[in-house]
Amino acid sequence: MRELTNAQLDAEVVELDTRRKGRLKLVPFNSIKLSTDRRYLVKGLIPHPGLTLIWGPPKSGKSFWTFDLVLRVALGQEYRGRRVHQGPVVYCCFEGQSGIQARAEAFRQRFLPEQADDVPFLLQPVTMDLVKEHGDLISAVRNFGQNSGGRRARHAQQKPQRLRIQR
């Protein structure tokens, strides 16, 4: 009998759910162990695995806050005193596309050293239907990783985290 961590159990559940055949798996009590895997992306704010919803009235700073937060994830920098687990980010900017360049430049000037040119952050600036076009987005991320080589390829091959902004 093999012992499984929570992350391994989660991965098996996802795989089984994807196949939709024989997706029920019973795990004996003695095989259930406390996981040492991370349980958050940003301690106390963003769970891992999980889905996060950011909601607020128009012009309340949701996109600005999210942009700052996900760049901290991409860089592995602490976020407002909270621990962060570094990982690649695909940021889908579906509103305010004209302002994203200014935000990126402001962040770059304020928080990045001059030699920081390989940030694992990919911008998708074109509005899209994620339900219909999610496969295209996944393909674009994979193609970026294959065509970039080196460190960027490794970042693009890691699983990006999910974060949803609700207007």
C-alpha positions as CSV (number, residue, x, y, z in Angstrom):
1,M,0.0,0.0,0.0
2,R,1.5,3.4,-1.0
3,E,1.3,6.5,1.0
4,L,0.0,9.7,-0.7
5,T,0.3,13.3,0.2
6,N,-2.6,15.7,-0.2
7,A,-1.1,17.1,-3.4
8,Q,-0.7,13.6,-4.8
9,L,-4.3,12.9,-3.9
10,D,-5.4,16.1,-5.5
11,A,-3.5,15.3,-8.7
12,E,-5.0,11.9,-8.9
13,V,-8.5,13.3,-8.4
14,V,-8.0,15.9,-11.2
15,E,-6.7,13.2,-13.5
16,L,-9.5,10.9,-12.7
17,D,-12.1,13.6,-13.1
18,T,-10.6,14.6,-16.5
19,R,-11.1,11.0,-17.8
20,R,-14.6,10.7,-16.3
21,K,-14.1,6.9,-16.1
22,G,-13.5,5.2,-12.8
23,R,-13.0,8.6,-11.1
24,L,-14.0,7.3,-7.7
25,K,-11.0,6.1,-5.7
26,L,-11.2,5.0,-2.1
27,V,-8.1,5.7,0.0
28,P,-7.5,3.6,3.2
29,F,-7.2,5.6,6.4
30,N,-3.6,4.6,6.9
31,S,-2.7,6.0,3.5
32,I,-4.0,9.5,4.4
33,K,-1.0,11.6,5.5
34,L,-0.6,15.3,6.4
35,S,0.9,17.1,3.5
36,T,4.0,19.2,3.6
37,D,3.0,20.8,0.3
38,R,2.2,24.5,0.3
39,R,-1.4,25.4,0.9
40,Y,-1.2,28.9,-0.3
41,L,0.2,31.0,-3.1
42,V,0.1,34.2,-1.0
43,K,-0.2,33.4,2.7
44,G,-3.7,34.2,4.0
45,L,-4.9,35.6,0.6
46,I,-4.6,33.2,-2.3
47,P,-5.0,29.4,-1.6
48,H,-3.1,26.8,-3.6
49,P,-4.7,24.9,-5.2
50,G,-7.8,27.1,-5.4
51,L,-9.7,29.8,-7.2
52,T,-9.7,33.4,-6.0
53,L,-12.4,36.0,-6.8
54,I,-11.6,39.7,-6.5
55,W,-14.7,41.8,-6.4
56,G,-15.4,45.5,-5.9
57,P,-17.1,48.5,-7.3
58,P,-15.8,50.0,-10.6
59,K,-12.6,52.1,-10.2
60,S,-11.9,50.7,-6.7
61,G,-8.4,49.4,-7.7
62,K,-9.0,45.7,-8.3
63,S,-6.8,45.5,-11.4
64,F,-4.1,47.6,-9.9
65,W,-4.1,45.5,-6.7
66,T,-4.1,42.2,-8.7
67,F,-1.3,43.4,-11.0
68,D,0.9,44.2,-8.0
69,L,0.0,40.9,-6.3
70,V,0.7,38.7,-9.3
71,L,4.0,40.4,-10.1
72,R,5.1,39.6,-6.5
73,V,4.1,35.9,-7.2
74,A,6.1,35.9,-10.4
75,L,9.1,37.4,-8.6
76,G,8.7,35.4,-5.4
77,Q,8.7,38.6,-3.4
78,E,6.9,39.0,-0.1
79,Y,3.6,40.8,-0.5
80,R,2.7,43.2,2.3
81,G,4.3,41.1,4.9
82,R,2.9,37.8,3.6
83,R,4.9,34.9,2.4
84,V,4.7,34.2,-1.3
85,H,5.4,31.1,-3.3
86,Q,7.0,32.0,-6.6
87,G,5.5,30.8,-9.8
88,P,4.9,31.9,-13.4
89,V,2.0,34.2,-14.1
90,V,-0.2,34.6,-17.2
91,Y,-2.0,37.9,-16.7
92,C,-5.1,38.3,-18.9
93,C,-5.8,42.0,-19.1
94,F,-9.3,42.4,-20.5
95,E,-9.9,46.0,-19.5
96,G,-7.8,49.1,-19.3
97,Q,-5.3,47.6,-21.8
98,S,-3.9,51.1,-22.5
99,G,-2.8,51.6,-18.9
100,I,-1.0,48.2,-18.4
101,Q,2.2,49.5,-20.0
102,A,2.4,52.4,-17.5
103,R,1.7,50.1,-14.6
104,A,4.4,47.7,-15.8
105,E,6.9,50.5,-16.2
106,A,6.1,52.0,-12.8
107,F,6.6,48.6,-11.1
108,R,9.8,48.0,-13.0
109,Q,11.2,51.4,-11.9
110,R,10.1,51.1,-8.3
111,F,10.7,47.4,-7.5
112,L,13.1,45.8,-10.0
113,P,16.8,46.0,-10.1
114,E,18.2,47.0,-13.5
115,Q,19.3,43.5,-14.4
116,A,15.9,41.9,-13.8
117,D,14.9,41.1,-17.4
118,D,13.6,37.5,-17.0
119,V,10.4,37.9,-15.0
120,P,8.1,34.8,-15.3
121,F,5.2,37.0,-16.2
122,L,3.3,36.8,-19.5
123,L,0.7,39.3,-20.6
124,Q,-2.4,38.4,-22.6
125,P,-3.7,41.9,-23.5
126,V,-6.5,41.0,-25.9
127,T,-10.0,40.5,-24.7
128,M,-11.1,36.9,-25.2
129,D,-13.8,34.4,-24.3
130,L,-12.0,32.1,-21.8
131,V,-14.8,29.5,-22.0
132,K,-14.5,29.1,-25.8
133,E,-10.8,30.1,-26.2
134,H,-9.1,28.6,-23.1
135,G,-7.5,26.0,-25.4
136,D,-5.9,28.7,-27.5
137,L,-4.5,30.4,-24.4
138,I,-3.1,27.1,-23.1
139,S,-1.5,26.5,-26.5
140,A,0.0,30.1,-26.6
141,V,1.6,29.5,-23.1
142,R,3.0,26.2,-24.2
143,N,4.3,27.6,-27.5
144,F,5.9,30.5,-25.6
145,G,7.7,28.0,-23.4
146,Q,8.9,25.9,-26.3
147,N,10.0,28.9,-28.4
148,S,11.8,30.9,-25.7
149,G,14.3,28.4,-24.5
150,G,16.3,28.6,-21.2
151,R,14.7,29.8,-18.0
152,R,11.6,31.2,-19.7
153,A,10.8,27.8,-21.1
154,R,10.9,26.3,-17.6
155,H,8.6,29.1,-16.2
156,A,6.1,28.7,-19.0
157,Q,5.9,24.9,-18.5
158,Q,5.0,25.3,-14.8
159,K,1.3,25.4,-14.1
160,P,0.2,29.0,-13.8
161,Q,-2.1,29.8,-10.8
162,R,-5.7,30.8,-11.3
163,L,-7.0,34.1,-10.3
164,R,-10.2,35.7,-11.5
165,I,-11.2,39.3,-11.4
166,Q,-14.9,40.1,-11.2
167,R,-15.9,43.5,-12.4
